[in-house]
Amino acid sequence: MLKIHFLNVGKGNCTVIKFPSGHLTVVDIDNSRNEDENILQCPIQFLEENYPNKNIFRFILTHPDMDHMSGLDELFIKRNIVNFWDTDHDKNVDINKMHLGGYNKQDWIRYQNIREQAEKPKVLKIRQHHESLNYWLDDNLKVLGPSNALIKKAKETGEHNHCSYVLKIEHEGIKILLGGDATKESWQDILAHHGKNELKADVFLAPHHGSPANIEKDVFAHINPQYVIVSDHKGHSYDYQYYNSLASTQVYSTKHFGNITLEIGATSKKITPERNG
């Protein structure tokens, strides 16, 4: 069985995936807004309660923004992480001002230390043209982006969302697309490289918390999902009108529905919101 948990972390991202192979994968992490413990989900606590003492086979940081890596230091203290998927970027931050955004500088420091390591964890920087290096395809995990061109663009412009990972998972005929914070340019690049058929998905994690600045309507029309997931927090509002029209069945925002779990097996396929948002 494939189990995917879209955690209600607020205006950040954390997706926990248990593959049929047994590999546990965490895509992004954010515990920067866990001041309201009755509503928001602490990713570390979720892992302790649902996957205690289990190694994380791969941690994927979609891109180097703090709302996708807050809690990284604690995660590495408490769990063994085998592989770390990074992106090729040259972003710098002023760690002495990070607290102003509610972030912990130790997470950025830990991230920089990880990037310099060759092993424990093994650091990988996977790009769009690496499909032939198929050692992660055992989990039916595909990397649709970023491309070399978008990585270059991110460095030139300082817009690091350009280099965000876009990931696709397929199991028992169900396709899941994880949008990271991919930009309009990213989506156009993915369409040009992979074609519209590769974009088709049943479940779509909207990029950048549903921001209209990241909506590329000409591309998203090819996704044609049954469900759209938006990771967002109360008090923050984008107009989800387009996603409501895109999803044939339902848009689930974590701020309204809480944690959302997708389970896919040979005889069972279901999506379950906790409704604790």
N, C-alpha and C positions, 0 to 999 in steps of 0.2 A: 504494500500500500504506500502511496505517496501522500504525505501530509504537509500542507503549507499553512503556516500561521502568519497572518498579517497583524502585527501587534499594534495596539492603540497606545502609541508613545507620544501623541501630540503632533506638533508640526515638525516631524522628523520622520525617519524610516527605520523599521527593523522587520525583516522577514525571516522566519525560521523555517527551514525545510528539512524534513526527514525523508530521504529517498528510499525506495524499495531495497537498494543495495545495503542499507544501514548507515550510509554516509549522512552525517548531520552537517548542514550548511547554514550559516548565518549571513544574510545579505544586509549590510549596514547595521548600525546600532545607535540608539539615542535614549539617554536617560536624563536629559537636561531639563525636562519639565515634569518631573515626578513629584512635584510638591503636593499634588492632590492624589494621594494614594488610593482614594476610593474610586477614581475614574481612570487614571493613566496606568499603563502596565510597565513595570520595570523589567527590561529584557533579561537582566541577570536573574531576577527572581523567577521569571517564567521558565528559564532554562533549568534552574534548580528544582522547580516543582515538576516539570514535565520530562526533562531529560537529564536526571541527576548523574553526575560522575561520567558523563559521556564525552569523549573527545569531539571537538569540532573539526571535521575533516577539512573543511574550507571556510574561511571567512572572506567574503567579497565586499570590498569597499568600492561602491559604485563610482565615487568621485570624492575629492578631498574637502568637503564642507563639514563643519562641525556638527550639524544636525544629522549627520550620517555616521559620525564616529564618536559621539559622546558616550562614555562608558567603556571605551576600548581598553583603557588601563586596567580597570577592575576585571574585565573579561579575561585578559591575559594572565592576571594573577590567579584567577579561579579555575581556568580551563586550559587544557592542552590544545593548541591549535596547530594542525599539521601543515596546511597550506594557506597562504594569504594572497589574495588577488588584489593587486594594486594597479594604479594607472600611471602612465608616464607623464609627469607634470613638474612644474617648477614653482608651485605656489608657496608663498611665504606669508606668515601671520605674525602679528605682534602679540606674543603670549602674555604680556603684562596687561593687555586690555581685554583678554578673552572673558574674564569674569563679568564684564559689562553686558555680555550677551547671555549670561547664565552658563558659560562653559568652563571646564576645568582644564588648565594648561597642561596637566599631566597626561591628558589624552593625546594632545598634539605631540608632546615630547615622546610618549610611547610610540606613536605612529612613526616619527622620524627614526627612532631606534630600530623599529621593525624593518623599515625600508633598507637599512644598511646590512641586514642579515642575509646570509646565503641559505641557512638551514634553521629549523626550529623557531619559527616556521619557515617553510620554503616560500620565498616571495616570487610570484609570477605576475608578469605584465602581459596580458593576453589582448590581442587586437583582432579586428574584424577578419583579417586574412589568415588567421591561424587555425582555420577549420580542420586542416589536415593533421594538426597535432591533437589527436582525438583521445587523449588519455582521460579527459573529463566527459567524453560522450557516453561512457558507460552509464551515466546517470541521465542520458538524454537531455543534456544541458548544452545549449548553443549560445555562442556569443555573436550577437548581431552587430554590435558596435562597442567601442568606437573604432574608427578607421585611422590610419596614419594621417590622413588629411585633417580630420577633426582634432586629433591630438596636437598637430601643428597649429591649427587655428586657436586652440585653447591657450597655447603658450604665447602666441602673437597678440591675442586680445585680452588675456587675463580672465576670460570667461570660462571657468573650469567645468561648467555644465556641458560644454562641448565634448569633453572627454569622458562623459559618464558611460558606464557599462549599460547596455540594453541586453537582457538575457531572455532566453526562451526555453521552456521546459515542456516536454510532451510525454504523457503516460496514458496508456489505455485509450488512445484516440483523443484525449483532452489536451489542449494547448494553452499554456500560461505564458503571458508576456509581462516581464518586469521592466518598467520604463525608466527607473532611476530618476535622474533629473535631466534627461536628454532634451536638447533644444530642437527648435524647428529645423535648423540646419542638420542636426543629427538624424532626424527622421527622414529628411530628404535623401541624405547620404545612404541610409539603410535601405530605402526603397530602391535607389539606383543600383546598389550592389547586390541585394538579395532578391529583388522582385516582389511583386505584391502578394504572391501566394505564400511566401515565407512569413509575411506579417499577420496572416490570419490567426486569431486566437479566440478561445472561449472565455478566458478570464484575463483582464488587462489591469495591471497596477499603473494608474495614471502617473505621468511624470510630474515631478516638482509639485507634489501635493495638490494637483489639479489646477495649477496656475494657467490662466489663459495665454500667458506669454509663451508657453511650451506646447500649445495646441497647434498641430499642423493638420488641418482638416482634410486636405487632399490625400495625406498619407493615412490618417487614422480611419478613414472610410474603408480602407482595405482590411483593417483589423476586425471590424464587425463583431465585437464581443457580445457574449450573453450577459456577462457581469463586468462591471468596472469597479475597482477598489480605489478609494482615495484616502491617503494617509494625511490627516489634518487635525487641527485642534479647535476647541470651542473658543469663541471670541475672534476667530479668524475666518473670513468668508470669501471664497471665490464663487463666481456664478457658474454652477455646474450644469447649466442648461444644455451645453453641447454634449456633455457626457451622458445626460439623461436621454438625449436623442440617439447617442451612439450605442448605448447598452440596450439590447433587445429585451432584457428581463429586469435588471436591477442595478442601480448604483449604490454601493455600500461605502459610506464614509465612516472611518473609524471614530470620528468625534460623535457620531450618532449611534453607531452600532457596536462600538467597542472592538475587542479582538474578533477577527474573522478567520475561520478555519476552513480550509478546502481539503477534502479527503477523496482520493481517487483510488479505487481498487478494481479488480476484475468484475465484481458484481455490485459494487456500490460507488456512487459518485454523488457527493453532496457538498454544499457550502453552508456553513453555519455561523451566523453572527451571534455574539454573546449578549448584545443589546445592553451593555453596561456603560455606553458612552454618555 
